[in-house]
Amino acid sequence: MSDRPAVLELFPDGTRLADDGGLVVGGCRLTDVAGEFGTPTFCVDEAALRRQARRFADGLESRRPGSHVAFASKSFPCTAVYRLMAEEGLAIDVAGAGELVMALAAGVDPATIVLHGNAKTDDELRRAVVAGVGTIVVDGFDDIRRLDAMLTRRQNVLLRVIPGVDARTQAAISTGHLGSKFGLSLADAGAAVERLRATEHLNLLGLHLHVGSQILQTGPFTEAIEAVAGLGTFAVYDVGGGLGVRYTYDEHPPTVEEYLDALTDAARSHLPDDAQLWIEPGRSLVAQSTVTLYRVVTVKAGTPVFVAVDGGIADNFEASTYMGQRFEATLVERVGGGSPVELVGRQCESGDLFASDVPLRDARPGDLLAVPMTGAYSHTLANNYNGALRPPVVFCSEGTARAVVRRDTYDDLLARDL
Ligand SMILES: Cc1ncc(COP(=O)(O)O)c(C=O)c1O
C-alpha cells in the first residue's frame, strides 16, 4: 500500500513531495511561490490544465469525429486561460459581453466563439455580431426577433431548450428542469424552430441545452439527449457542460472518459448519425489544475480548534455556506494526517467556512496552507468583501512560476470612486 497522503489525489496530477516533505506543483515548490507572490494566490499547474483540455478534445474526437469541445469560460475567465484553451484547439463559450471582450483580447478566433445567455442585451448581441462570433445561442423568441433585426448577413445560431431533466445537483446550479429561466420548454421549441427557419438572417444549426453543474452521474446527460431527440433532425446538438469533480474524498464523479462514453453512446442511440455533438465543460476542465495558497493567520485552541487563514469568501465563494461546497486542505510543509479543525476564512460571516473537521497536522500561525480543486469559479467569483485584495493567478510550469493576473492593490479598491 502506498504511503502517499490521500489529499494528493485532489491536487493536479504530477504534484509531488520534495525530499523535505514540502509540496511541489508544476515543478514549483509552493513555499517559493508564496514567498514570491504572497498569499492568497491561485496557483495553476499549466501542464495539467493543458493535459485536461487535450483529454476532452481528443477523447470526444476519437469517439465522435467532427464534434467539438468549447471551454465554458465562466469557470476561469482570464486571458491566459482563454489563450491556453484556444492553443489546445478548444472553442470558447462566452456568456455576455465581458467574457467576449476577454476572449477577443486573448486572441481567440471569433469564429470559434459560442455566445449564450438568458438575458443578452442589444449591446451584447451587437458586439457579438460586429466581432463575427461564430455561433449565437438564442434563448427565446425575443432573441430571435432582436438578432434577426440587427443582422445584415447570415448568422449561425443554436436554440436553447429545456430538456426537463433532474440534474441531481444543488438547486442553485440546476438549469435543465422544467421551469428553468434558461431556454424554451420542449413544448415551445417547435414553434421557435419554425420561427427561426422563417427569419431572413438566422441559420439554425441545431439545439443547445445545459442541465446543471457539479453533476456526479451520467444519467442526467443521457436523459437530456434522449429528451431533445424528438424535436427533429439537426446538424448540431450542444449538450452544455456540467460534469462534476472530486472536491472531497467521498465524491466519485464519472471520469472524463466515462462521461464521453455515455454521451456518445446516447448520441448514437438517439441522434442523427452525422450530427455533431458539442460540449461545453467548465468545472471539470479547470478545477483540478489549481491550488489556492493561504497563510494561517491564527489558531484558536478549544473545541473545536479554529484555524483561520488570510482568505475566505472573497476568494472562494463556493466554499461559503451560501454555496455549501466542502473543500479539503493540507499544510504545505506537513502534508496529510493530523487532527480535525474548523478551517475558516477572515471575512465577517460565520458562513465563511472552508470546511469542518479538516485534518491538519499541528497548524500554527505562519504555516502555509493549500486548498486543492480551486480552479473552477474561484477566480470567477473572487470579490472585495471586507476590502479583500483579489488574489493573483500564477502559472507554474516546469519549475517556473509566472503571474498572469496580478493581485489587487489598495488603489484598485479606490479606482472606481468618482
Ligand atoms: C450554458 C452553459 N454551458 C456550460 C457551463 C459550464 O458548466 P460546468 O462548469 O458545470 O461544466 C455552464 C455553467 O453554468 C452553462 O450555463
PDBQT file of the ligand as one rigid body, heavy atoms in Angstrom, charges set to zero:
ROOT
HETATM    1  C1  LIG A 501     -24.629  27.072 -20.892  1.00  0.00    +0.000 C 
HETATM    2  C2  LIG A 501     -23.556  26.566 -20.015  1.00  0.00    +0.000 A 
HETATM    3  N1  LIG A 501     -22.592  25.794 -20.546  1.00  0.00    +0.000 NA
HETATM    4  C3  LIG A 501     -21.574  25.324 -19.781  1.00  0.00    +0.000 A 
HETATM    5  C4  LIG A 501     -21.497  25.606 -18.441  1.00  0.00    +0.000 A 
HETATM    6  C5  LIG A 501     -20.346  25.047 -17.655  1.00  0.00    +0.000 C 
HETATM    7  O1  LIG A 501     -20.764  24.198 -16.659  1.00  0.00    +0.000 OA
HETATM    8  P1  LIG A 501     -19.704  23.408 -15.781  1.00  0.00    +0.000 P 
HETATM    9  O2  LIG A 501     -18.732  24.385 -15.250  1.00  0.00    +0.000 OA
HETATM   10  O3  LIG A 501     -20.504  22.771 -14.732  1.00  0.00    +0.000 OA
HETATM   11  O4  LIG A 501     -19.054  22.396 -16.690  1.00  0.00    +0.000 OA
HETATM   12  C6  LIG A 501     -22.493  26.393 -17.854  1.00  0.00    +0.000 A 
HETATM   13  C7  LIG A 501     -22.426  26.695 -16.406  1.00  0.00    +0.000 C 
HETATM   14  O5  LIG A 501     -23.218  27.343 -15.815  1.00  0.00    +0.000 OA
HETATM   15  C8  LIG A 501     -23.548  26.891 -18.665  1.00  0.00    +0.000 A 
HETATM   16  O6  LIG A 501     -24.503  27.662 -18.140  1.00  0.00    +0.000 OA
ENDROOT
TORSDOF 0
